[in-house]
Amino acid sequence: MTQRAVSWGDLENAWDLGGLPVASGATQHGRIFRSMSPDRLNASGWNDVLDAGIDTIVDLRNDDEVSSAVVRPVGLTVIRSSIEDQSDTDFMSLWGERLGSPEYYPEILRRWPGLVAAAVTAIAEAPGSVLFHCGAGRDRTGMISAIIEQLVGVDRAAILDDYSAAVCAYNSWLWVNPGREKPMSDDEVDAHLESALPELEAFLDTHDFESYLIAAGVTPRQLDRLRSRLLD
């Protein structure tokens, strides 16, 4: 999966969703990207983003995670599209300590179908290439990535590998940038993936994402547009 890693300035945990195996060959490079928050990028890094053809960023973070001080290049559209509401005290009391694994993905779909649909719509409707991200580029970004990849028919093992790559890349970043979370040891990463990957498989096995998204407000045309981005 390392050939899909993207280098934009010093941004870590950035990946092209191209090059993933599908029945017809592989998904197209340069169309849809995922990453951790790009807020720390300098001017050179932002130029790399623009050079990749990206004209739209879909930010999955919550309001309290976003700084108004971040300056992005002119001509880059940023769409704020949180997929969860952490002000929901019931949600946080049940899941606040378990937001680091796919175990809680079904709860997002259950509680906030409109938010999930809005994020997928924003990605589908971007006029050019698009980058979507949360804070770490691992959990919320991982859920949206898994949904998109299953919708376009990416091989199951590759979906799991994509999640694993994001977990490992962000954990490596934490060792160099302590304070946000405690980085995991190699053994702890292995233990995390041993439980998280079956949770992700269960999420993929038990949801019909096309039906879910259409019921939540995504149109068939938008789903076709999303597929064409990665397959045509």
Buried (B, 14 or more C-beta within 10 A) or exposed (E): BEEBEBEBBEBBBBBBBBBBBBEEEBBBBBBBBBBBBBBEBEEEBBBBBBEBEBBBBBBBBBEEBBEEEEEBEEEBBEBBBBBBBBEEEEBBEEBEEEBBBBBBBBBBBEBBBEBBBBBBBBBBBBEEBBBBBBBBBBBBBBBBBBBBBBBBBBBBEBBBBBBBBBBBBBBBBBEEEEEEBEBBEEEEBEEBBEEBBEBBBBBBEEBEBBEBBBEBBBEEEBBEBBBEBBBE
